[in-house]
């Protein structure tokens, strides 16, 4: 059973100021959480863990080599080109 004093203690630990009307609301919330843990305690422990509920499958296409684009076409829409390469902003001064 969560008491009013428990809520005040928790709020001090969390460095959260609570108004009087909030204390009762949080007390009920904390109590509901603890009741839920009691329900979880009743679950059988011999259940096989389920790490993946759906079968995994690779959705990527096969990696097949293809003819590349020509350098001229690749650089056609580039903002900055220098000596046949993309030119990016300077990173290190």
C-alpha positions as CSV (number, residue, x, y, z in Angstrom):
1,X,0.0,0.0,0.0
2,X,1.4,3.3,-1.1
3,X,0.9,6.1,1.5
4,X,0.8,9.9,1.1
5,X,4.2,10.0,2.9
6,X,5.7,7.6,0.3
7,X,4.6,9.9,-2.5
8,X,6.1,12.9,-0.8
9,X,9.4,11.0,-0.2
10,X,9.5,9.9,-3.9
11,X,8.8,13.5,-5.1
12,X,11.7,14.7,-2.9
13,X,14.0,12.1,-4.3
14,X,13.0,13.1,-7.9
15,X,13.2,16.8,-6.9
16,X,9.7,17.4,-8.1
17,X,7.3,19.6,-6.3
18,X,3.8,18.3,-6.0
19,X,0.6,20.3,-5.1
20,X,-1.7,18.8,-2.5
21,X,-4.2,17.6,-5.1
22,X,-1.4,15.9,-7.1
23,X,-0.3,13.9,-4.2
24,X,-3.5,11.8,-4.1
25,X,-3.4,11.4,-7.9
26,X,0.2,10.1,-7.8
27,X,-0.6,7.8,-4.8
28,X,-3.4,6.2,-6.8
29,X,-1.1,5.9,-9.9
30,X,1.7,4.3,-7.9
31,X,-0.8,1.9,-6.3
32,X,-2.1,0.9,-9.7
33,X,1.4,0.2,-11.0
34,X,2.2,-2.0,-8.0
35,X,-1.0,-3.9,-8.4
36,X,-0.1,-4.5,-12.1
37,X,3.3,-5.9,-10.9
38,X,1.4,-8.3,-8.6
39,X,-0.5,-9.5,-11.7
40,X,2.7,-10.0,-13.6
41,X,4.1,-12.1,-10.6
42,X,1.3,-14.6,-11.3
43,X,2.6,-15.4,-14.8
44,X,4.1,-18.8,-15.2
45,X,7.9,-18.7,-15.4
46,X,8.3,-21.8,-17.6
47,X,7.1,-20.0,-20.7
48,X,9.6,-20.0,-23.6
49,X,11.0,-16.5,-24.2
50,X,9.9,-14.9,-27.4
51,X,12.5,-12.6,-28.9
52,X,11.0,-12.3,-32.4
53,X,7.3,-13.0,-32.9
54,X,7.4,-12.7,-36.7
55,X,9.7,-14.7,-39.0
56,X,12.7,-12.7,-40.2
57,X,13.4,-12.4,-43.9
58,X,15.7,-10.3,-45.9
59,X,13.7,-7.8,-48.0
60,X,16.7,-6.4,-49.9
61,X,17.4,-7.3,-53.5
62,X,20.4,-9.3,-54.5
63,X,23.6,-7.3,-55.0
64,X,24.2,-7.6,-58.7
65,X,26.9,-5.6,-60.5
66,X,25.7,-3.3,-63.1
67,X,27.2,-0.7,-65.5
68,X,27.8,2.6,-63.7
69,X,26.7,6.0,-64.9
70,X,29.1,8.0,-66.9
71,X,31.0,10.6,-64.8
72,X,29.7,13.5,-66.9
73,X,26.0,12.5,-66.2
74,X,26.7,12.0,-62.5
75,X,28.3,15.5,-62.1
76,X,25.8,17.2,-64.4
77,X,23.5,18.5,-61.5
78,X,26.2,18.9,-58.9
79,X,26.5,22.4,-57.5
80,X,30.3,22.3,-57.0
81,X,32.7,20.3,-59.2
82,X,36.4,20.4,-59.3
83,X,38.7,18.3,-61.6
84,X,35.9,15.7,-62.2
85,X,34.9,15.2,-58.6
86,X,32.2,16.5,-56.2
87,X,33.5,19.4,-54.1
88,X,32.1,19.6,-50.6
89,X,32.4,22.2,-48.0
90,X,35.7,22.4,-46.0
91,X,35.3,20.4,-42.8
92,X,38.6,21.2,-41.1
93,X,40.0,24.7,-41.0
